[in-house]
């Protein structure tokens, strides 16, 4: 029993050690430390470091660093991890012994021939609770490993969400700038027409309609930028705390080559943390089923010592045992439940793998389409528009045809920013689905 007590009470990771294991899973994929903030002092220190980063325009990596310091989403994942650690502590804690005490008063016609009162005191220990500590510990450890993978996966996914929100805001700022430039050009042309004598009213009205159309595009682009900024602020965890921040507005250029989807799919089956978490859940359920079978016929065994003492000094001491006789309940329901839960986790693992393959193939198709659109704009549309604008008088805003060419070029630049954003969103999503976001996304 002493050995069981020693085994049951050792090897419990501390709170910090538990989080550090998950953080080591995250660090190779995200260039930002994952920290657990336990109290207001930790929160204040993290926000102070985040405030220093917010003092200059945020790159995408800066944005991820701020989110890891300020966002409450990651803290929720770490709290779930602590719940699994608490379950490991419970599994490794031996059951307490039970103290049994009683008193008996003689009665009846012959009570005078018996002592006035007897006192019974005993201690019972749940032996099954000691014997199954190794099994409970193994189950809880597997569950804790599952929780670590899930916490790490949640952190990496949040980094990818922050990156996508950064892409959205960056592209929205670029589009807003293009639309404002177009509006300025049309406004200049309209003001020049109004200053000229003898301009036909219908020509002036047509130019005014063009100005109104450009103003509408600016309003739409501005609204999109405001919404993108609000979403990024939420993902960073700074909405309502710091509103005077900015980002580096340039999207990364199109990389030279894309990922090999077949290779990504092959490696994802081994590298994705959600699949590893699902595999750990299967391992835990296998151990649960084995434990249920092992203790099916001996589910309750309490052993102890009792001492009965009567008035006059006479006492009786001896062992006691409480054992359950499995006459009716032979743990059929527990075995059926454990077996069903095992099959459920196996199916979940199979479904997760199928979903991962589908995600990779779908996102690879999105990536290929996004690259095609970006390259079409860069290789076909923009060079042609540049040639047209380079013709004599191509940049004269007073020439209606030339102004239209310039506006078309600005519209193409805005479309290019949107398509480039979609490319990087697809690339980031494919990298996340591949299980190695940092190496596959091409962003670090």
N, C-alpha and C positions, 0 to 999 in steps of 0.2 A: 504493500500500500504506500509506503514511503517513496518507493521508486515512481509509482504512478503520480503521486502528488508532485514530485520533482519534475517529471515530464510535462505534466499539465501546466505548470507555472512558468515555463521557460520560453524563450524565443518569441516573445511578443514585440514587434517593432514599435517604436515610439511614434507619436504623431508626426514629428518632423521627418523621421526616417521613412515612414510610409509615404509621405508626399514626395520625398526626395527620389524614391524609386520611380514614381510616375513622372517626375520632372526629368529624370534621365532618359525616359522614353521619348519625351517631347523635344528635348534640346537638339538632337540631331536634325530635326525637321523644321524647327522654328528657332530663329536666332534671337530669342527673348527668354529670360528666366521665368519659370512657373513657380510662383510663391503663394503660400497659404497665409492669408491674413486672419489671424485669430482674434484680434481685439482692435480697439480704436487706435492704439498706438501704432500697430502695424499698418492700418489704413492710412493714417496721417503720413507715415514714412513713405508709403508707396505713392500717395498723391503728390508728395513733394518731389519725388523723382520724376513722376509723370509731368509735373509742371515745368521742370527743367527741359524736358524734351519738347513740350508744346511751345517753347519760346522761339522756335524757328520753324520754317515751313516743313511739314511732315513728308518725308519719303514714305513709300509703302512699308518699309521695314520699321521706320519710326512709329507709324500708326499701329503696327502689331505690338511693338514694345509698350506703347501707351495703353493699349487694350489689355495686355497682360498685367499691367500695374493697376488699372482703374476699373475694369469691367467686372460687374458682379457675376456674370455668367460662369466664368472659370471657378469662382469661389463655390458656386453651387455644385459643380462637378467634384470639387475636392471635399466638400461636406459629405457627398454620397460615398466617397472613398473612405472617409472616417467612420461612416456607419458600418461598412464591411470590416474595418479594423476592430470595431467594438464587438462585432459578431465573432471574430477570432478570439478576442479576449474571453468572451462568454464560453466559447467552445473549449478553451484550454483551462478553464477554471473548474476545479473539482467541486462536486456537490457538497453542501454542508451536511454534517451529521445532524441527526434529529434527537433531541432530548425528550424523553418520555417520563412523566412523573404522575403518580396517582396515590390516592389515600383510600383506605377501606375501613369502614366502621362495622363491627360485628352487630348482628341483630337476631331476633328470634328467641325461642325459649331457652336455648343453650348458650346465649351470649355471655352469661356470667362465667362460663368455663373458658372463655377466650380472652386474649389481651384486648385492651380498650381499642386500639387502632393499629393498622399496619400501613407502612409507607413503602411504595415501590418507585424506584428510580432506575432509568436505563438510557442507554445511548445506542442508536441505530445508524448505520452507515449504508447508503445506497451503493452497493458494490458494482452494479451494472453501470452506474454513472461514472465510476472510476475506470472500469474495463474498456468503455467505449470512448475514452478521451482521445486515444490516437486516431480513431476514425473521425470523430467530430473535428479534431484539429486538422486532419487532412482535408476534410470537406471545406472547412472555413478558409484554409489557406488557398485552396483552388478558387474559392469565391472571391477572396481578396485579390488574387492575381487577375481574375476577370474584371474586378472593379478598377484595378490600376490601368488595365488596357482601355477600359471604357473612359476613364478620366483623361488619359493621354489622347485618346481619339477625339474626345470633346474639345480639348484644348487646341489640337491641330485643326479641327474643323472650324473652330472660332477664328483662328488665324486666317484660314482661307476665306471665311465670310468677311473679315475685316479687309483683306486684300481686294475682294470683289467690290466691296463698298467704296474702297479707295479708287478703283478703276472707274466706277460709275461717276463719282464726284469729279475725278480728273477729266473724264471725257465731257461731262456736263459743263465744266468751266470752259473747256476749249470750244465746245459748240456755242456757248453763250458769247464768247469772244468773237467767233466768226459771225454770228448773227448781228451783234452790235456793229461790227465793221460794215456789214452789208447795209444796215440801216443808215449808217453815217454816209455811205456813198450815195444812196438814194436821196437822202435828205439834202446833200450838197447839190445834187442834180436838180432837185425840185426847187431849191432856193435860187439857183441860177436861172431856171426857167421863169420863175416869178419876176426876176429882176429884168428880164428881157422884154422890150416893148413888142407888141404885135403878136404874141404867142396865142394860138388858137385855144379857146376854152377847153375843147375836148382833149387837146394834148396835155394841157395843165391838169385836167381831171384825171387823165390816165396816169400821169406821173404821181399824182397824189394818191391814187389807189395803190400804186406800187409801194409808196412810202407806208401806207397803212398796213399792207401785207407784210412788209419787213418789220414793222413795229409789232405786229402780232407774233411773228416768229421770235422776236426778242423776248416778248412776254412769256411765250411757251418755254423757251430755252432757260429763261431766268427761273421760272417755276420749277423746272426739272432740276436745276442746280441747287435750289433751296431744299427740295425734297431729298436729293442725294446727300447734301451736307447734313441734314437732320438724321438720315439713316446712319451715315458714317459716325456722327457724334454719339448716337445711341450705341453702336457696336463698340466704340472706344470706351464707353462708360463715362463720358464727360459732359453729356447733355445737361444743361442747367448749372453746371459747375464752372466750366470754362467755355466761353463762346467766341473768344478772340483768337482763334487758331486758324491756320491756313495750311495748304498742302503744296507740294511741288506739282504743278499742273500738267506736266508732260507725261504722256503715256510712253512706256518702252516701245522701241521700234519692233517691227516684225522680225523674229529670229530667222536664222538661215534655214533651219530645218525643224520638222515636227517630230513628235514621239512615234516610236513603232508600237502601234496599238496591240499587236499580238504579243510582243515582249512585255509590255505593261501588264496585260491581262495575266500572263504566265506568272510574273513576279508578284502580282497583287495577292494571289492566293496564299502566299507565305508572309507578306509584309503588312497587310492591312490589320490594324489593331482591332477593328470591330470583329473580324473573322477570328482572330486569336482569342478575343474575349468570348465569343460563342463557343470555341473549342474548349476553353476552360470551364464553361458552364456544363458542357457534356461530361467532362472529366469529373466534375463535382457530383453530377447526378449518377454517374457510374459508381462512385464511392458511396453515395447514399443508398443505392440499391444493394450493394454488397453488405453494408452495415445492417440494413433491415433483414437480410437473409441470415446474417451471422447471429443476430440476437432475436431471431423470430421466436424460438422456443423458451428463451430465458429473458424475459423482458423486465422482471422485477425480482431483485434479490437484495434484501436488506439483512445485514448481520450486525449483531450488537451484544452488549452485556447488560444484564439487569441485576439489581440488588434489591431484595425485599427485606424490610426491617420491621419487626413488631415490637410492641412495648415489652420491656423486660430485657431487651438486649439481644434477643435471638435474631439472626439475619440469615438470609439465603442469597447466594450469588451464583449466577450461571449464564451461559450463552443463550441468545435468542436468534431466531431466523424467521424472516418473512419472505416467502417465495410464492409467486403467482403460478397457479396451475392452469395451463392453457387448454381448458376443456372446451370452451365455447369460442372465445376470441383467440384465434391463432394467427393474428396479424395479417389475415388475407387482404384486408382493405389497404393496409400500409404498403404491402408488396405491390398490389395493383396500382396504387397511387405512385409509388416510386418508379415502377416500370413505365407508366404512362408519362410521367414527367421526364424520364430519360428519353423516350421516343420523341417527346415534344422538343427537347433541346436539340436532338439530332436533326429533326426537321427544320428547326430554326437555323441551324448551321448550314444545312443544304440550301435553304431559301436565301440566306445571307450571301452565300457564294454565288448563287444564281443572280441575285440582285447586283452583286459587284460586277459580274461579267456583263450584264446588261448595261449598267452605268458606263463602264469603260467603252463598250462598243458604241453606245449612243453619243457619248461625249467626244469620242474620236471622230464620229461623223460630223458633229457640230464644229469641231476644231478644223477639219478639212474644209468644210463649207466656209467658215469664217476666213481662213487663209485665202481661199479662192477669191472671195469678195474683196479683201484688202489688196491682194496682188492685182486684181482687175482694175481697181481704182488707181493704184500706183503706177501700173505699167501701161494702161490703155487710156483711161479717162483724163488723169491729170496731165500727162505729156501733151495730149491733143489740145486740151484747154490752154496750156502754156503756149503752144505754138500759135493758137488763135489770138491770144492776148499780145503776143510779141509782134504781131503785124503792125504796120504804121497806124498810129492813133489808138493802139489797143488798150492803153491805160487812160484815155481821156474820158473822164466821167461825164462830160457834156454830150458825148456821142451816145445816143440811145442804144444802138447796137453793141457798141463796145462796153457800155455799162452793163448790158444784159450778159455779155460774156464774163465780165468780172463777177457779177452776182452768181452766175452759174458755177464759176470756179470756187467761190466762197461756199456755196451750197455743197459742192463736191468735197471740199475740205471738212465741212461739218459731218457729212456722211462718212468720210474716211475715219474721223475720230470715233464715231459710233461703231463702225465695223471693227476698228482696231480694239476698242473696248470689248466687243463681243469675242474677239479672238482670245484676249487675255483671260476673260472670264472662262471660256471653254478650256483653255490650257490649264488654268488653275483647277478647274473641276476635274479634268482628266488626271492631273497629278495627284489630287486628293484621292480619287478612286483607285489610283495605282498603288497607294500605300506609302509613298515617299514624296511628300508634297515639296520639300525643299529641293531635292535633286531633280524632280521631273518638271516642276513649274517653270524653271528657267528664270526665276525672279531674284535669286541671290547671287 
